[in-house]
């Protein structure tokens, strides 16, 4: 009985020391693979022979929250075919997110939805099999006014019905960015 009273404080000290050292291990944040990037800027540049270049842009330089984004629409010529190119930036960190999308093209796809507009968007790039959407063709029809929604999905189900045709309904995945541009076709 006397031996256990002398050993007990010693055992408590050893146990406390072990708990202290095991809880003081690496306090660094874990590395999250493919953590979603902050996208502060989306620029959709549309060019056509004999027409002025049209730049649709979204800028939210302070990221989510804070100040509202600045969204600039544009005017396209009727019955014209434009070549489109999308650029994505994280201007907070000085990063070109477009490069990441190109490197991980099998994990990303843009979707385009026109409301009230006589225009169609076709994909000009693929991940080897399925469309990506960094490069497109935009074909306008008659004069109309409406919106063009551009949505980037991360890890969409590219084999789902309609997804390779640009239908977002069955795509799944997570939305990295979604922007509606006011567009006039005249």
C-alpha positions in Angstrom: 0.0 0.0 0.0 2.8 2.5 0.8 4.6 1.6 -2.4 1.5 2.4 -4.5 1.2 5.9 -2.8 4.8 6.7 -3.8 4.4 5.3 -7.3 1.0 7.0 -8.0 2.4 10.6 -8.3 5.2 9.3 -10.5 2.8 7.5 -12.8 0.6 10.7 -13.0 3.6 12.7 -14.0 4.6 10.3 -16.7 1.1 10.1 -18.0 0.7 13.9 -18.1 4.1 14.2 -19.9 3.0 11.7 -22.6 -0.3 13.5 -23.1 1.5 16.9 -23.3 4.0 15.7 -25.9 1.5 13.8 -28.0 -0.8 16.9 -28.2 2.1 19.2 -29.1 2.9 17.3 -32.3 2.7 19.1 -35.7 0.2 22.0 -35.3 0.4 22.8 -39.0 -2.8 22.9 -41.1 -3.2 19.7 -43.1 -2.6 20.0 -46.8 -5.9 19.8 -48.7 -5.4 18.3 -52.2 -6.9 20.3 -55.0 -8.3 23.0 -52.7 -10.6 25.3 -54.6 -9.0 28.4 -55.9 -10.3 31.9 -55.3 -11.4 33.4 -58.7 -11.5 37.2 -58.6 -11.6 37.8 -62.3 -13.3 36.1 -65.3 -12.7 37.6 -68.7 -14.5 36.2 -71.8 -13.0 37.8 -74.9 -15.0 37.5 -78.2 -13.4 38.3 -81.5 -14.8 38.2 -85.1 -13.4 39.3 -88.4 -14.4 42.9 -89.2 -16.0 43.4 -85.7 -14.7 45.2 -82.6 -13.5 42.8 -79.9 -16.0 42.3 -77.1 -14.8 41.7 -73.6 -17.3 40.4 -71.0 -15.8 40.7 -67.6 -16.3 39.9 -63.9 -14.1 41.4 -61.2 -14.4 40.9 -57.5 -11.0 42.0 -56.3 -11.7 41.5 -52.6 -13.1 38.0 -53.1 -16.4 36.8 -51.6 -18.1 39.3 -49.4 -17.1 42.9 -49.0 -17.5 45.0 -52.1 -19.9 43.8 -54.9 -18.3 42.5 -58.1 -18.1 44.7 -61.2 -19.7 42.9 -64.1 -19.4 44.3 -67.6 -21.5 43.0 -70.5 -21.3 43.7 -74.1 -22.8 44.2 -77.6 -22.3 41.6 -80.3 -23.1 41.9 -84.0 -26.1 39.9 -85.3 -25.5 36.9 -87.6 -21.8 36.8 -86.7 -19.5 34.0 -85.6 -17.1 34.9 -82.7 -14.1 33.0 -81.3 -14.2 33.1 -77.5 -11.5 32.7 -75.0 -11.9 32.6 -71.2 -9.2 33.7 -68.7 -9.5 33.3 -65.0 -7.4 35.0 -62.4 -6.9 35.2 -58.6 -5.6 38.8 -58.5 -5.4 38.6 -54.7 -2.6 36.1 -54.9 -1.4 37.0 -58.4 -2.3 33.6 -59.9 -3.5 32.6 -63.3 -6.2 30.1 -62.6 -6.6 29.5 -66.4 -3.4 27.4 -66.2 -4.8 25.2 -63.5 -8.0 24.6 -65.5 -5.8 23.6 -68.5 -3.7 21.3 -66.4 -6.8 19.7 -64.7 -9.1 19.9 -67.7 -10.6 16.5 -67.0 -11.9 17.9 -63.7 -13.5 21.1 -65.1 -16.1 22.2 -67.6 -17.7 25.5 -68.5 -21.4 25.7 -69.2 -23.1 28.5 -71.2 -26.8 29.4 -70.9 -28.4 32.2 -73.0 -31.7 33.7 -71.8 -33.5 36.0 -74.2 -30.6 35.9 -76.7 -30.4 34.5 -80.2 -27.0 32.9 -79.8 -25.4 29.5 -79.4 -22.0 28.6 -77.8 -20.0 25.6 -79.0 -16.9 24.1 -77.4 -13.5 24.4 -79.2 -11.4 22.5 -76.7 -11.5 19.2 -74.9 -9.7 17.3 -72.2 -8.9 14.7 -74.8 -12.5 13.3 -74.8 -14.9 15.8 -73.3 -15.4 19.5 -73.7 -13.8 22.1 -71.4 -14.9 25.5 -72.6 -11.9 27.7 -72.2 -12.1 28.2 -76.0 -15.5 28.5 -77.8 -17.3 29.6 -80.8 -20.3 32.0 -80.3 -22.7 32.3 -83.1 -25.3 35.1 -83.0 -28.6 35.2 -84.8 -31.1 38.0 -85.0 -31.1 41.2 -82.8 -32.0 40.3 -79.2 -31.2 41.4 -75.6 -30.8 39.1 -72.6 -28.2 37.4 -70.5 -25.4 34.9 -71.0 -24.6 32.8 -68.0 -21.1 31.3 -67.7 -20.7 28.6 -65.1 -17.5 26.7 -64.3 -18.0 23.3 -62.6 -15.3 21.4 -60.7 -15.5 17.6 -61.1 -18.7 17.4 -63.1 -19.9 14.0 -64.3 -18.7 14.5 -67.8 -20.3 11.1 -68.9 -23.7 12.0 -67.6 -26.5 12.5 -70.2 -26.2 15.9 -72.1 -23.1 17.1 -70.2 -20.8 16.7 -73.3 -23.4 18.8 -75.2 -23.1 21.6 -72.6 -26.3 20.8 -70.6 -25.6 21.5 -66.9 -28.7 19.7 -65.6 -27.0 16.3 -64.9 -23.4 17.7 -64.5 -23.2 17.6 -60.7 -19.9 18.7 -59.3 -19.3 22.0 -57.5 -19.6 25.5 -59.0 -16.3 27.3 -59.0 -17.8 30.5 -60.5 -21.0 31.5 -62.1 -21.6 34.9 -63.8 -24.5 36.4 -65.7 -23.5 39.0 -68.4 -26.0 41.4 -69.9 -25.6 41.0 -73.7 -27.2 42.8 -76.7 -27.1 41.4 -80.2 -27.7 44.1 -82.7 
